Amino acid sequence: MYSETMIEGAGGLMLATRTWRPDGQPRGVVVAVHGFKAHSGLFAWAAEQLTARGLAVYALDLRGHGRSEGERLYVEKFSDYVEDVKRLVEVAKMREPGLPVFVLGHSAGGVVASMYALEHQTEIAGLISESFAHVVPAPDFALALIKGISYLAPRLGVLDLKDDDFSRDPAFVERMKSDPLISHAAYPSHTVAEMVRADEQLREGFSKLTLPVLVMHGTDDKVTLPKGSKLFDELGGSSDKTLKLYDGYAHDLLNDLGREAVMNDIVDWTTRRLQPAQVS
């Protein structure tokens, strides 16, 4: 069963959400957070696979993305993204009482999801970080420069992501190029600077993340580098952490060729962490 609705995010901004539920009673919930140059609809295939396995899926369009309100691609504070995810988790818990909730974040959404988990890890069953945007193909001095520019020209476009780098599947790349919900403008300096600052804060917090964590990355990702996911796994404080690297895969693992293998790993990992009574 599929539905769309709006919820109120931080500061009263209205956020578009999508929900996929299995026909019967779900045994768990996945809250999905997209990254830059994306929206919640890009989780459709993954959601169909998860619902077929008894998991409900809740996803939102980050503010300034997709059908959500907000200045396009702009965020005033990274914590607004985190608060928006918090509110979606609350909605999912209200609608699916008593079920374990896993938060899955892709790319920049992985940073958002990780920041949320750091602050609310006792409230969720686990974190899935996909193509984590912790280390990007830009030198440190360039990132420092962007932080400086963000104070002088906060809306100056500085990050232009290439559709062809997201997937090896030509059909998905063409979909991205023609999708009216995907902006092809460059991300403004302030938004990028806020993510850089969040990554710096998160690096200090890796050791405090003690909930179950699944970290996934493609070895041929040109948008975010596998080094960041390896660092997350190395420094993470959880005794239950798993790192999965996919040889030759591109940035969007759940919309790349061979995505079935990625999905099987997500399903196996979540199933083992459901409450025993809910595991079939």
C-alpha positions in Angstrom: 0.0 0.0 0.0 1.5 3.4 -1.1 0.5 6.8 0.1 1.8 10.4 0.1 1.3 13.1 2.6 2.8 16.3 4.1 4.2 16.7 7.6 5.4 19.7 9.5 9.2 20.0 9.7 11.4 22.3 11.7 10.3 25.9 11.7 6.9 25.0 10.4 8.1 24.1 6.9 5.9 21.5 5.2 7.7 18.3 4.0 6.5 15.8 1.4 6.6 12.2 2.5 6.0 8.8 0.9 5.0 5.6 2.7 5.0 2.0 1.4 3.4 -0.6 3.6 3.1 -4.4 3.2 -0.3 -6.0 2.7 -0.2 -7.6 6.2 1.2 -6.4 9.5 4.7 -5.2 9.1 7.5 -6.6 11.3 9.7 -3.5 11.2 10.1 -0.1 9.7 12.8 1.6 7.6 12.9 5.4 7.5 14.8 6.4 4.4 16.7 9.7 3.9 17.8 10.7 0.4 21.0 12.7 -0.4 21.8 15.6 -2.6 20.3 15.7 -6.1 17.5 13.3 -5.2 14.0 13.0 -3.6 12.1 10.3 -1.7 10.6 8.8 -4.9 14.0 7.4 -5.9 13.6 4.9 -3.1 10.6 3.3 -4.9 12.3 0.1 -6.1 14.0 -0.4 -2.7 10.7 0.2 -0.9 8.9 -2.4 -3.1 11.6 -4.9 -2.2 11.4 -4.1 1.5 7.6 -4.2 1.7 7.6 -7.6 0.0 9.7 -8.8 2.9 7.4 -7.4 5.5 9.0 -4.0 6.2 7.2 -0.7 6.1 9.1 2.2 4.5 8.7 5.9 5.3 10.7 8.5 3.3 10.7 12.3 3.1 11.8 14.9 0.6 14.4 17.0 2.4 13.6 20.6 2.7 14.3 22.4 -0.5 14.1 19.1 -2.5 11.3 17.3 -4.4 7.8 18.4 -3.3 8.9 19.8 0.0 8.8 23.5 0.9 11.9 25.5 1.3 14.3 27.4 -0.9 15.7 25.1 -3.5 18.7 23.1 -2.3 19.3 25.6 0.6 19.4 24.8 4.3 20.0 27.4 6.9 21.2 24.9 9.6 22.1 21.3 9.0 20.3 20.6 12.3 17.1 21.4 10.4 17.6 18.3 8.2 18.1 16.3 11.4 15.0 17.7 13.1 13.0 16.9 10.0 14.1 13.2 10.1 13.3 13.2 13.8 9.7 14.2 13.1 9.4 11.6 10.4 10.6 8.9 12.8 8.0 10.1 15.3 5.3 9.8 12.6 6.4 6.3 11.7 6.5 5.2 15.3 3.0 6.6 15.9 1.6 4.8 12.9 3.5 1.6 13.5 3.5 1.3 17.3 5.9 -1.1 18.9 7.9 -2.0 15.8 11.7 -1.6 15.6 12.7 1.3 13.4 15.9 1.4 11.2 17.1 4.6 9.7 18.7 4.4 6.2 20.6 7.3 4.8 22.1 7.7 1.4 25.0 10.0 0.6 24.4 13.4 2.3 21.3 11.7 3.7 23.7 9.3 5.4 25.3 12.3 7.2 21.8 13.5 8.3 20.8 10.0 9.4 24.1 9.5 11.3 23.6 12.8 13.1 20.1 11.8 14.0 21.3 8.4 15.2 24.0 10.1 17.3 21.3 12.1 19.2 18.6 9.4 19.3 20.3 6.1 19.1 18.3 4.5 22.0 15.1 5.2 20.1 16.0 3.2 16.9 17.0 -0.4 16.2 19.9 0.4 13.8 21.5 2.7 11.3 22.2 1.9 7.6 24.6 4.2 6.0 24.7 4.0 2.2 27.4 5.8 0.2 28.1 8.0 3.2 29.1 11.5 2.2 31.9 11.8 4.8 34.9 12.0 2.4 34.4 13.6 -1.0 36.7 14.0 -4.0 37.8 17.5 -3.0 41.0 18.6 -1.2 40.7 20.0 2.4 41.7 23.5 1.3 38.8 23.6 -1.2 36.3 22.6 1.5 37.8 25.3 3.8 37.4 27.8 1.0 33.7 26.9 0.6 33.2 27.5 4.3 34.7 30.9 3.9 32.6 31.7 0.8 29.5 30.6 2.6 29.7 33.7 4.8 30.3 36.1 1.9 28.0 34.5 -0.8 25.8 31.9 0.9 23.8 31.2 -2.2 26.7 31.0 -4.7 26.5 27.6 -6.5 29.6 25.6 -5.7 28.7 21.9 -6.0 27.5 20.5 -9.3 26.9 16.8 -9.2 27.0 14.8 -12.4 24.0 12.5 -13.1 26.3 9.9 -14.9 28.2 9.4 -11.6 25.2 8.2 -9.7 24.7 4.8 -11.5 26.0 2.5 -14.1 22.4 1.9 -15.2 21.7 4.1 -18.3 18.0 4.0 -17.7 18.3 5.4 -14.2 20.7 8.1 -15.3 18.2 9.2 -18.0 15.5 9.2 -15.4 17.6 11.6 -13.3 18.2 13.9 -16.2 14.4 14.2 -17.0 13.0 14.0 -13.5 11.1 17.3 -12.8 11.6 16.8 -9.0 15.4 16.9 -9.3 17.0 20.3 -9.5 20.1 20.5 -11.8 21.4 23.7 -10.2 24.6 23.7 -8.3 24.3 23.4 -4.5 24.8 26.8 -2.7 28.0 27.3 -0.7 26.0 27.6 2.6 24.4 24.2 2.2 27.7 22.6 1.3 29.5 24.3 4.2 26.8 23.1 6.6 27.4 19.5 5.5 31.2 19.9 5.9 30.7 21.2 9.4 28.3 18.3 10.2 30.9 15.9 8.9 33.5 17.5 11.2 31.2 17.2 14.1 30.3 13.6 13.2 33.9 12.5 13.1 34.2 13.5 16.7 31.1 11.5 17.5 31.8 8.2 15.7 33.1 6.6 18.9 29.8 7.5 20.6 27.7 5.6 18.1 26.9 2.3 19.9 23.8 1.1 18.1 23.9 -1.5 15.4 25.4 0.0 12.2 25.6 -1.3 8.6 27.9 0.8 6.4 27.7 0.2 2.6 29.7 1.8 -0.3 30.6 1.1 -3.9 34.3 0.9 -4.7 33.9 3.0 -7.9 31.9 5.8 -6.3 33.0 9.1 -7.8 30.6 11.3 -5.8 31.6 10.2 -2.3 34.6 8.1 -1.5 34.7 4.7 0.2 37.4 6.0 2.5 34.7 7.8 4.4 32.7 4.6 5.1 35.9 2.7 6.0 36.7 5.5 8.5 33.1 5.3 9.9 33.5 1.6 10.4 37.0 2.0 11.9 36.1 4.7 14.4 32.5 3.7 15.2 31.9 2.7 18.8 29.4 0.0 18.1 30.2 -3.6 18.9 27.7 -4.5 16.2 29.0 -2.9 13.0 29.2 -4.3 9.5 31.1 -2.8 6.5 30.1 -3.9 3.0 32.0 -2.8 0.0 30.6 -3.5 -3.5 33.3 -4.0 -6.2 32.8 -1.6 -9.1 29.5 -0.2 -7.9 28.7 3.5 -8.4 27.2 6.1 -6.0 23.5 5.1 -5.7 23.7 1.5 -4.7 20.0 0.9 -4.6 19.6 2.3 -8.2 22.8 0.8 -9.6 23.3 -2.4 -11.7 23.5 -5.3 -9.2 21.2 -3.6 -6.7 19.6 -6.9 -5.8 22.8 -8.0 -4.0 22.7 -4.7 -2.0 19.1 -5.2 -1.1 19.7 -8.8 0.0 22.4 -7.6 2.4 20.0 -4.9 3.9 17.2 -7.4 4.4 19.5 -10.1 5.9 21.1 -7.5 8.3 17.8 -6.0 9.4 16.1 -9.4 9.8 18.8 -10.5 12.2 18.2 -7.5 14.3 14.5 -7.7 14.6 13.1 -8.8 17.9 13.2 -12.6 18.0 9.4 -12.9 18.1 9.1 -11.0 14.8 11.6 -13.0 12.8 9.9 -15.6 10.7 
